[in-house]
Amino acid sequence: MSIKKRAERRESEKMSSFSFHLMDLTFRVVDFFFRPYIDKRVKKFDIREGMTVVDYGCGPGRYTIRFSRIMGEMGKVYAVDIHDLAITAVKRKITKEGLGNVKPVLASGYDSGLPDCCADVVCAIDMFFVIKKPSEFLGELKRIVKSDGMLVIDDGHQSREETKRKILNSDHWEIKEESKDHLKCILVSRV
Ligand SMILES: C[S@@+](CC[C@H](N)C(=O)[O-])C[C@H]1O[C@@H](n2cnc3c(N)ncnc32)[C@H](O)[C@@H]1O
């Protein structure tokens, strides 16, 4: 790998293709044994038919599929990731499962390219802990959510304390509700 590429990778959260494949394989094994776990989680995210949901950091799309089924024909799911392999995996799932309401989106840095205020709910599941510039990232999530929209975010591999500190330091979001599994945030009110 060239020095330039190495430097770019250090700057960004994009993992190597090998790591992505390994993660995908691990998810498949875990999902095989603990399939109801994801369904149980998603039920608590307050997403309803007809909504527009963004699965930010969708990975191979294990949550995207669930969101798509709940959203129905009138709803929409944007599956956003910085890794081209994630987008390829989601496209494969769209074809295999016939998910007409899913649009895969390749992000660049913290730019999803999605329209302003397009989402009722943004879900950032098992990914916030890898984000190197949390305030910039949370700013992008703020841009794409509707003014009365919601962010569902979890800790992943960091402590709850760290998750909350990053969210509150960003000045973009306030925590509305939290459970052991995830936090629900709304936009900081603009007076
Ligand atoms: C551990 S995986 C989780 C995937 C999925 N959310 C799940 O729980 O199955 C984290 C994903 O976040 C993506 N990611 C990391 N940084 C990102 C960024 N800045 N923008 C979009 N996606 C990002 C990674 O490429 C990876 O696919």
The ligand as a Gaussian input file, in Angstrom:
#p B3LYP/6-31G(d) Opt

LIG

0 1
 C      -19.045000      -2.475000      13.155000
 S      -19.789000      -2.051000      11.610000
 C      -21.498000      -2.053000      12.050000
 C      -22.420000      -2.256000      10.882000
 C      -23.913000      -2.215000      11.182000
 N      -24.319000      -0.938000      11.733000
 C      -24.283000      -3.339000      12.129000
 O      -24.433000      -3.084000      13.332000
 O      -24.425000      -4.463000      11.655000
 C      -19.410000      -0.319000      11.454000
 C      -19.695000       0.217000      10.055000
 O      -19.609000       1.647000      10.096000
 C      -18.994000       2.087000       8.900000
 N      -18.438000       3.436000       9.095000
 C      -17.381000       3.787000       9.846000
 N      -17.158000       5.109000       9.755000
 C      -18.116000       5.612000       8.940000
 C      -18.411000       6.916000       8.453000
 N      -17.671000       7.989000       8.767000
 N      -19.458000       7.064000       7.641000
 C      -20.217000       5.989000       7.272000
 N      -19.970000       4.730000       7.699000
 C      -18.937000       4.544000       8.518000
 C      -17.948000       1.020000       8.623000
 O      -17.504000       1.041000       7.274000
 C      -18.698000      -0.249000       9.005000
 O      -19.374000      -0.811000       7.914000

